[in-house]
């Protein structure tokens, strides 16, 4: 006699229901299904005001909405970020036009894929040379025989710092330029390790809040008003292999820039900037923030390259089409 049990029907029910149950869970929680489709980008960042649109996009979920998971790594500038990008340690890095042009001129595979910062043509600039108020330093001529801090050598601050010294009566060859990360510049000034420092906000604002220090020059505005200073860089090989991710990165960053431009005076933006810069939100909210750029201007890249030739960083002009991702130049 055959003995019937419930085991066989029960096992069949389990095998049948598991896929249906999983499908129901995924339909009920679409975020779980989308998580597997997220693409991760490893991005090197500098904690300056120029980075605010990026952190806005991160904070408000614009990258996530574009299907991107962002993994950030701190860097000190383009001279450090670009080698990390070229080696594959980073996918994208915040940098500057000088480092990008110089790397491309040396045969490295590097292009600017998105705008980061543009200097406005009127005061106040969020980048300036700061010196002790009692030091009697007013011009590039006064800096001869003294030490000027920049974040990295042979980068955009180095170039425009030298150009400012020359423009204001000094000889750049007679000024010692020392590498000091932005967060340590004020301490270097207080400790008399440097005589002046080319600083950017929010670190500039922290220095100027101390009456012992004052701004003595604004190299970008005095040398090249409207210069495109900062960009985000990647290799052209990465762009070719990941065009959708790069396009999504640019879209999300532009959304962050648009929100930044519409909310420059709000406490919410001040909190975002305070979060990554570690400055008090009250101090951040007092800043006169410039608009974030939406595109890269090739004409400004040409001007920067010409200045690099003048200062001996380049031996020949460079075609901006070779160093700029074309969609980044279009609104």
Order of alpha helices (4+ residues) and beta strands (2+ residues): alpha-alpha-beta-alpha-alpha-beta-alpha-beta-alpha-beta-beta-alpha-beta-alpha-beta-alpha-beta-alpha-beta-alpha-beta-alpha-alpha-alpha-alpha-alpha
